[in-house]
Each structure stands twice: as C-alpha cells, then as structure tokens.
C-alpha cells in the first residue's frame, strides 16, 4: 500500500547430482522450439521447491524531484503521456498515481489478462468515444488507460486491435502499459507513428531496456542515472533529471521551433524577393540574357544578408524561461505547426513577390527610359544606377523585414550584427563602383545614386510603402502581447496575495515529497 518494492530471499541446498540433472532439463527447455516459456516456467518452479525462508527486502520507489509537476505541465500543454514499464500492473498504477498521471475521479480503462486479439478489440471498442471530442487544451480528458504486456502482445499482432487501441488512446490523456519487453515499448511508439503520421513522439528512459523505445521515437531523451549509459548513448539528447524535460520542451524546444521556422521562411523570402527582379526584367527584355544586377552585387547578397539573421534569431527572447514554464499554452504553436505550414510559407512568398516586384519596378521603370534599358548599356549609366537603387531597396526591405519578424527588444549581439550589415553596405557598394573593382558596370554609380534626390527618395519611400502594412500589424500584435503580459502579471500577483492570505489564516504549511523512479515515459 505504501508503494514498496519487495523481494523474498530464500535458500536451499541442492546435491550436485540433482543440480546436474536439473541443469540439463533447463538447457533442454531453453532450446525448445515450441512452448519455450511454459517449459522454462515449469523447470524454474521445480527448482524453487523446499526453500528455507531467509528474509525479505523492501525498497521505497521514490520519484525524482518535481516529477508530478512536470507531468502535470506536459498534460496542460496538450501532450499525452504514456508510461511504458516492465513493472507489474499494481506497482505501475501506484507509481502513476504518485506522479499525478492518474488522478482521483479519472475513468480508468483496463485491458489486462486477455487471451486473444479479439477479446482485446472487444474491450477497447466497448470504451465510449465521447471523450475523443474533447481537447487537452481547455478541458483535461478525464480518462486513462491501463494495459499489461500480455494484452499488448495480442494487440500488436492484429491490425483491428491496433486501430482500436489508438482510438482509445486519442480519447485518453494518459496510458500506463505494464510488463512490457523492450521491443514492445518500441512497437507501441511505432504504432502511434503509423496510425497518425502527423503525430510527434518523444521517448524518455534511463536504462538499456529503453534503447529500442528511444530509437523508435521522433525524439529520444536519455536520463543519466544508475542504470548505465546505454540510454544516453542511444538518445538524441541527455538530461540528468526528469524535471529537466520541462526546460527542454517548453524553453529550448519551443524556442528552437520558432527560430528554425522563422529562419527558413526568411532565408527563402530574401532569395525570392531578389529573384523577382530577374523575372520581371527578363520578361520586359524578351529574355535576351541581360542580367538585372551586376555580378558582384549578387556575390555580396548572401554574405550581407545571412549573418544578422543567424545571430538575431540565435539570441532573441520572446518570453523568459520562467514565464514559459508557468504558461504551457505558449507551447501550442509547435504541435499546431502554426509557424511553418503551407499557409504561412505561402504568405511569406506572397510578400516576397509583392515587395520584390515593387523594389525593382519603381526605380528601374520610373527613373529610366526604354532606350536606356536596351542595347549597349554604358558602365555607370542610368540603367546600372537604377539597378543599384533597386538592389539597395531590396537590401533595406530584407533587413527591415528581419527587424519586424524578430523578437523585440533585440539582444546586444543581434543588434550589433544588424547595424554592422547596414553600415557596412555603403563602403562595400562604393568600392564596387570604383575603378579598382573587378567589374565596371557600377563605375561611379553608387556615388551618383547617393547624391541624386530621385534615387534617394526611392530608397527611402519604397521600403516604407512595402513594409508599412506589416509594421502596423506587428506593432498592434506586440502591444497586445505586452498588454496581455501585464494583465497576466497582475492576475498572478492577485493569486499569490490570496494564497498568502489563505495560508496565513489557516496556519498550515505546504510540503512536497521528493521521490525517485526509473519509469520510462513516452510523450
């Protein structure tokens, strides 16, 4: 009842002749091709007769620090948590209750001691599916499932049983699977991946028996513990305590998803925006092969537009880690694929198209005549001045776009890289327009552009016109988020004040029990 792991110790003196005979029977049973497990059980029972009781051991199965709170936070974020363990059903259920995976009032669906896949399917289909209409976000599912290794074996051998298991799992917030072999753990993970290709699975374990499960999930986490380093060596990432999973998912994982999604969209965006200059110019010139920009402007494009985005996104902060851990709902953009999906990517490409065409068309077709765009183009002439102006507009639009999509305020190293890229562009451009440049299409063009009010007006006004709608939207959403953050802080302060008042009047103390467990989880 107290969750102790017990082991009975006994002894027996076996004559050498009897032991030799039993060992031969054991070897024969171990090499049997049929009913091997039954024969091994029979020989084990035969040798364990007539034992003299010596004593009994009892070990307290303690959970690690903050395991219940970590699991509760994972469930609040909409993550379904499964416990896959080799313990017997009673032990696993008690551990699940102690770590708040199974709560009072929760409906527990048990599929244990079944004899066939059909029986498993029948039991699973008897479970009401109404809870599948609920979502973990908003209202927690009040249903959990418990399975044993025998039933899992039957389920994994039948396609209909697999489907029924997944349907019940979707309708449940947690699942406890007991008496599982290492391969059964992996097969359950693969079952989820097969039934729902869009699902993202994470497996975490600390022992060698968890290696197949860790390798079968999308993300494998190993816990450094007293059960060897096999799980750590087979994992994608390693942590020292289970509660570090909260930091890994809600802080590092959430930030990594946002940063990678923004980086991919931005990197393709800046290339597409510049590429539309070639598309528009090629059509207007009937595809005569003339380039829209001098070769060396293309060469400096990526180096001067790639460093700042890497440093800004690598160090930006949208929410402090403490806020992210206390607000699991901030994790939802990842599972919802809100930051990188066909709709979001199409929106980025639409903006790149509109802004790229605008950046090229206004200076080139507004500041040059048709005859100046055709035929033999003189070095540093009107067309190359307009081309350089369009390139500069694209350069400013891309950098201002980066400023809009990055988190404010910028961190020091990100702000420094941003300023260096903007300031460094002018001397590099002037150098490409000098007589010492490797090519002379831009000969004296940059200085002429920077001293012409028409070109300067284009450089200033076109980026503003292209980005003003986005700037208004970003400013509105940022102010709303700041307002929501202040409201959350105000409510948290009120909650803490009421909690302090209640605890002072009751005169009671709050105490948390620290426990340690080596159970494996699949999230």
N, C-alpha and C positions, 0 to 999 in steps of 0.2 A: 504493500500500500504506500510505502514511502519511496518507491522507485529504486530500491537497492538491487544490484546485480548479484545474485547468489550463486555459489558453486559448492557442491558437496564433495568432500575429499574422503576417499576410502582406500583400503589396501587389501592385498590378497597374495598369499604365497602359492606359486604355481610350480609344480615339479617340472624339470627340464623335458621329460618325455611328453607330458601333456601340452607344454607350450609349443614343442616342435610340431606335434600333430595339429594343434590349432593354427599355428602359423602357416602350415601347408594348406589348410582349408581356407584361410583368409586370402592367401595368394591365388588360390583357385577361384574364389568368389570375385576377387578384384579383376581377374582377367576374363570373367564370364562375358559373353556377348549378349546374353538375354537376362533380364531381371537382375542386373548387377547390384542395384541399390538395395533391393529386397534381400539378396543373399548376404551383402555386407552387413545389413542391419541384423540379420539372424546370427551371424558369427560374432558380431560385437555384443549382442545380448548374451550369447553363450559364455563368453569370457568374463562378463561382468556379474556372474552369479557367485553367491557366497562371499561377498565382500564384507570387510570389517570397517565399520564407521570410524573415521578419524576426526573429522571436524567439518566446519562449514565456513566459507568466506562470504562477506557481504561488502560490496563496493558501492559507494554513492555515485550515481550517474549525474554529475554536475554539468550544467550548461556553462558555456563561456560567458564572459561579461556581455551584457546588453543584447543577447540573442533574441529574447522576446520582443524587445522594442524594435530591433532591426527587421524581424519578420513582419511585425505589425506595419512598419513603414513601407515595406515592399508591397504588402497587400493593399495599403491605401493608395499606392501608385498604380494599381491595376495589374499587378504581377501575380499570377497564380503560382503558388508554392507547392511543390511536391517533395515529400520525404521518401527517399529510396534507401532502405536499410536492410541489413541482414538479421536484425533483432526479431524476436517473436512478437506476435501481434500485441499482447498485453503490454510489453515493455515499450514498444514503439508508440502505442497510443498514449501511454502515460507521459512519455517524453514530448509528444506533440502537444499535450495539454499544458505541460510545464512551460513550453516556449510559446504558448498562446496561438499555436497553429489550429488547435481545436478549442473552441470556446463554449461556454455554457449556453444552452439554448440552440446550439447549432445542430441541424439534422445530419446524422452520420449514416452514410450508405455503406454497408459492409458486404463485401463479396469475398467470403472466406470458406475454406473447406469444400470447395466444389469438386465435382467428379468428372465433368466433361465441358467442352466448349459451349454446348447447347445450354447447359444449366447456367453458365456464366452469362451468356447472351440474354437468357430469360430474366435473370435477376437484374441485369443492367437495364433492360427495356421496361421493367416494372417501375423504375425510378421516374417520377414526374419530371417533365422537361420545362415546366413553367418558369423555373428559376433561370433558365437559359436566356430569358428575355431581359434579365437584369444585367447591370454592368457593375464591375467592381468600382468604377468611379461614380460616386454619388451614393449608392446604397450597397454595402458589402453583401456578397452572396452568403446566405445562411445555410450552406450545405457543404459537407465534406465527404470524402470517400476513403474507405479503408480496404485494402486488398492484401492477400497473402501470396507467397511465392507459387503455391500450387495453382491458385486461380489465375495468376498472371501467366503461368506457363500455358494453361488452356486457352487464355485469351489471345496470346501471341501466335497460337497455332491456327487461328480461324479468322478469316477476313471480316466476317459479320460481327464477331465479338470485338475485334479491334475498333470497328466503326462505332459500336455501341459504347465501348469504353470511352472513346474520345468525346462522344456526345454528352455523356455524363460528366466527364472532366470539364467540358466547357461550362456546364451548369453548376460547377462546384468551384469554390475559391481555393481549396487545398485538397491534397490527396496524400495518404500515408500508405506506402507499399512495403510489406514486411517479408522477411525470409527470402530475399532476392539474391540470386547469384550475380556476379559482376556482369555477365553478358545480358542477363535480364534487365539490369539497370540501363544498359546501353540500348537495348531493343525498345524499351519504353520511351526513351528520348527520341529514337528514330521513328517510333510510332507517331509521336506528336508532329515531327517534321514532315512525315509522309501525309498525314491527314490534313495538315494545314501548312502548305509551303510558305505562307507569309508569316508564320509564327517565328519568333526569335527565341531560341532556347539557351539557357545558361545552366551549366552544371558545376557544382562546387563540392569538393571532397578532400579528405586528408590522408587516405590510405591507398595501398596498392590495389585493393579491390574496387576502387573508384576510378581507376585509369580508363577502362572501356567507356564508362559513362561520360567522363570528362572529354574524351576524344570524340564522342558521338554528338556532342552539343555544338552549337554555333560558337559559343564562348565557354572555355573551360577554365575554372579557377581552382588552384591548389592551395590548401592551407598547410603551412609549415607546422608540424606537430610532432608527436612522439611515435607516429606510425610509419616513419621512414620518409624518404624524399621522392618516392615514385610518383605520387600525385603532383607534386610541384614540378618535377621534370617533364611530365606529360601535359602540363597545363599551358594555357596562353598567358596567364598572369598568376602570380602567387601573392598571398597575403598571410599575415601572422595570426589574425583573429577573425572570427566570423563577422563581427560587427563592422569590420573594415569594408565589408561588401557594400554597406550603405554609402560610404565615401566613394567607393569605386563606381557604383552605378549612378548615384544622384549628383555627384560632383564631377569626377573625371569622365565618366561615360556620357553624361548629359552635355558637358562642355565639348567633348570630342566630336559628338554627333553634330552639334551646332557649328563648330569650327570647320569640320570637313565639308559639311553641306554648303556652307557659305563660300568656302574656298573653291570648291568645284564649280559652283554656279558663277562665281566672279571670274575665275580663270577663263572659262569658256566665253563668258559675256564679253570680256575685254578683247578677245580674239575675234569674235563675231562682229563687234562694233567696228573694229578697224577693217575687217574683211569686206564690209558693205561698201566701203569706198571703192574697192577694186570692182565689185559687182556693178555699181552704178556707173562708174567711169567706163568700164568695158562695154556696157550697153550703149552708152552715148557715143562711143568712138567706134562702134560696129566691130568690136573685137579685133582691133588692129595690132594688139600685142603691146601697146604702150602701158607702162606701169603707172599707177596712180601716185606713188610716192617714190622718191629716190631710194636706192637700195640700202643706203646706210641708215635711213630713218627706220626701215623695217628691222635692221640689225639691232638698234638700240631699244626697240619697243619692249620686248620681253624683259631684258635686264632692268629697265627703268620702271616697269610696272609689276614686278613679281616680288621684290624684296619686302616692300612695305606691307603687302597683304599677308605675307607669311608671319612677319613679326607682330603685326597688329592683332591678327586672329590667334596667334600663339599665346598672347599675354592678356587678351581682353577679358573682362569680367562682367557678366550680366547680373548675377546675383552672388552674394557672398555664400561661402560653403555652409555656414550656419543656417542661412535662410533656406538654401536648397534642401538641407537635411530635414528642416522643420516643415517644408512645404512639398510633399511628394507630388502634388499636382503639377509642379513645374517639369516633371519628368515626361509628361504625356506627349509632347511633340515628337519624341523619339519613336515610341511604339505606333503613334498615329502617322508617322512619316510626313509630318507637317512641313518640314524644311527642305525636303528633297523628294519630289514626286513629279509626275508628268505635268501637272498644273503649274507648280512652282517653277519648274525648269522652263516651261513654255513662256511664262510671264517674264522671266529673265531674258529669254531670247527675243521676245517681242520688244522689250525696252532696248536691247542691243540693236535691233533692226531700226527702230524709230530714231534713236539717238545717233546711230552710225550714219544713217542716210542724211539726217539733219546736219551733222557735223561736216559732211563732205559737200552737200549741195549748196548750202548758204554761201560759204566763201568762194567755192570754185565757180558756180554758175552766177553768183552775184557780183563778183569782182573781176571776172574775165569775160572776154567776148569769145564767140565761137572760133574766130580765126586764131585767137591766142591759145586755144586748146588743141588745134590741129597743126599738122605739118611738122616742120623742124622747130623744136622748142628750144630757144636760146637758154644757156645757163644763167640762172638767177633771174629769168624773165617773169612776166606776170603769172604764167601758169604755175611755175615752181613756187612762187611766193604764195599763191592761193593754196597750192598743195601743202606747203609747210604750215600755213594757217589752219587748214583742216586737220592736219596731224596734231598741231598744238591743241586745238579744240577737243579732239578725241582724247588726248593726254589728260586734259583738265577734267573732262567728263568722267573718265575712268577713275581718277583719283577722288573726285568729289563723290562719286558713287560709292567708293570704298569708305569714305567718311560717313556716308549715310547708313550703310548696312552694318558698320562696326558698332560695338557697344560703347556708349559714352559714360564717363569721360575716357579718352584714350590713355593707356598706360604710358609711362615715360619713354620706354624704348620704342613703342609703336609710333608715338607722336614724333620722336626724333627721326625715325626712318621715313615717315611721311613727309616731313619738312625737307629732309635731305634730297628725296626724289624730286620734289617740286623745285627746290632751289638749284639742284644740280642739272636740271634740264636746260636752262638758259645757256650756261657756258658750253655745254656739250653741243647744243644746236649751233651756237655761234662758231664753234670750232669746225663743225661740218660745213659751214658756209665760208670758211677761209680758203685762201689759195693753197694751204698745206693739206687740205682734206684729201682723202683717197679718191673722191669723185667730185665733180664740179657742177652738178646740176643745181646745187643750192648756193652757188657762188654769190656772196653778199646778200642772199635772200633773207636770212634771219634778221639782220640789222635793218633792212628796208621794211620788213614786216613790223618790227617793234617800234619803228619811227613813223608808221603810217596810221592815222587815226581810223581809217576804214577797217584795216586789218585788226587793229587793237579792239575796235568796237565789236567785231565779230568774235574775237577771242573771249571777250567779256560777256556779251549778251547771249550768244548761242548756248553755252553751258548753263546759264541761268534759266533760259527758256526750256531747255531739255530736262532739267532736274527740278524745277520748281514744284510740279505736282507731287513728285516723290518726297521732296523736302517737307512739304506741308503734311503729307501723310505720316512721315517719320516723326516730325515734331509733335503731332497730335497723339500718336501712339506712345511716344516717350513720356509726354506729360501725363497721359492717363496711367501709365505704369508707375510713375512716381507718386501720383495721387493714390493709387491702389496700395502702394507700398507704405505710404504714410498712414492710410486707414488701417492696414494690417498691423502696423506697429502700435497704433492707438488701441486696437482691439486686444492685442497681446498684452499691452500694459494693463488694460482693464481686467483681463482674465487673471493675470498674475496678482493684481491687487485683491480680487475677490478670493483667489486661492489662499493668499496670505491671511486675509481676514478670517476665512473659514478655519484654517489650521490653527490660528491663534485662539479662536474662541473654543475650539474643541480640545485644544491642548494635546493633540496627538502628533506622532512622528510618522514619516513615510520611510519605509525600509525596503531595499531591493536585495533579493537573494542572488548571488553570483553563482552560476553553475557552469559545468563544462561537459560538453558532449561531442562525440565524433560522428554524429549522424550526418548523412550526405543529403544534399538538397538539390533539386532541380527547379529552377525558377523559369 
